[in-house]
Amino acid sequence: MTRRQFTVAGLGAAAAAAFSTAFGPDQNAATMLAKFTVSQGQPPTRADKVVKTDAEWKKILDADEYYILRESGTEIPRTGRWWNNKEKGTYHCAACALDLFQSDAKFESGTGWPSFTSAIGQDHVFAKGSTGFGYLQSEVVCNRCGGHLGHVFDDGPAPTGLRFCIDGNALDFVKA
């Protein structure tokens, strides 16, 4: 690392720390996020767990779905399915069809990914807690198949203060 890179990295870290201190996470959002965060990344146990080999997943998922759900990838904003969907219904995991989010919890976050204030429940999704860029950031994972769905942040609107920012290509949608 050059001296310039080191200096820029240090300034970025200082700015992130200052931002976090000045605009720290809402305590209500932190409490809500804790409900979906499982210590050491261990999800609640499900009787209907789906376990497949990589070869089996590749047979049933298209290339984008596999990249996102099995390799923890992400799509380019405003390119995935459902980011601009306004219809009523339920969003399901594209890998295992577990219901994850209701359209009533969807909101326009301006990010280009479908965003939700809440998930259907912790037995449907769980979050692997982490901190990044001066705020809470947790990976959201399907609790049935372990597929990567996106991330949850503590900067969402009321009533939860959460923003589940989910890759549209990790979801299927069923109209109400």
Stockholm file with secondary structure:
# STOCKHOLM 1.0

chainA/1-176         MTRRQFTVAGLGAAAAAAFSTAFGPDQNAATMLAKFTVSQGQPPTRADKVVKTDAEWKKILDADEYYILRESGTEIPRTGRWWNNKEKGTYHCAACALDLFQSDAKFESGTGWPSFTSAIGQDHVFAKGSTGFGYLQSEVVCNRCGGHLGHVFDDGPAPTGLRFCIDGNALDFVKA
#=GR chainA/1-176 SS CCHHHHHHHHHHHHHHHHHHHHTCCCHHHHHHHHHHBCGGGCCCCCTTCCCCCHHHHHHHSCHHHHHHHHHCCCCCTTCSTTTTCCCCEEEEETTTCCEEEEGGGEECCSSSSCEESCCSCTTTEEEEEEEETTEEEEEEEETTTCCEEEEEESCCCTTTCCEEEECGGGEEEEEC
#=GC SS_cons         CCHHHHHHHHHHHHHHHHHHHHTCCCHHHHHHHHHHBCGGGCCCCCTTCCCCCHHHHHHHSCHHHHHHHHHCCCCCTTCSTTTTCCCCEEEEETTTCCEEEEGGGEECCSSSSCEESCCSCTTTEEEEEEEETTEEEEEEEETTTCCEEEEEESCCCTTTCCEEEECGGGEEEEEC
//
